[in-house]
Amino acid sequence: MTSSNKITVIRGDTHTLHLTFRANDELLDLTGAIVFLTVKQDLNDPDTLAQISKSIGNIPNPTLGVVDIELTEDDTSVAGEYWYDIQLKQASSSVQSSLKGKFIIEQDVTLRVS
């Protein structure tokens, strides 16, 4: 779920971030684009120390401007408060940060899965 650019998920859960990209109220054609999600404990950490790092380059139906970023159990395995941003690199090589904010992985209550 998102609220004022804050994303909150539960530790160990899978989660899908559903993003729609627009420019001037028009859906943005994402043909040839890459979407990056980076989640870090400290803003100054190098990307190699990211808690979560995703690159989505094969976008189904790119003309619809929609990208789903799938978070796995491993991605959300460590509860804590992090920083994130989502960047769009268009086919023209221009890069824009579209969202940034706090990324919260809350401790879950139920630990058993079977």
Secondary structure, 3 states (H helix, E strand, C coil): CEECCEEEEECCCCEEEEEECEECCEECCCCCCEEEEEEECCCCCCHHHCCEEEEECCCCCHHHCEEEEEECCCCCCCCEEEEEEEEEECCCCCEEEEEEEEEEEECCCCCCCC
